[in-house]
Amino acid sequence: MRIIVLTWSAGLLTASYAGFLPKMDPTFIASIFTASLATFGVDAVKKDAPGAPKAEEPKVESTPPTPPVLSAIDAPVVVEEKKEDEAPGAAAPVP
């Protein structure tokens, strides 16, 4: 099936460029032709060819590290001892 699509698109492109199909826009057929070639592993644009578009390397933005955030979980735990003479649930006297 891939060979049929490749042959069909190549034939239409040839007919268009030869002048047999003057009203046809070859852009769509050219994209089908290129995609058909790609299924066979053919790259239409050589990466080292002069004038070929060069792929840009992705830009990595360095961000400064964020300072650690002190949360309630990281806070030190203070355990107060309960005096035996206090009743359960009674409020402690304010000094």
C-alpha angles and dihedrals in degrees: 000000000000091000091050092053091045092050093045094050092044090051093050092047091049092048091048095050092043090056098247091118104036097166096051119104105221096201097091094043090048090055090051090048091051092047090049090052090049091058087061092049096255114141111208093200116054112218094218096042116117112254093021115132111260120225112239119228113244112260115238114205113208113219122195114252114264117243116249115267118225108223133181089263092056094045116106115261117234117201117199119200117235118231116233095230093061117098117234111267093012117135117247116243115258111240 
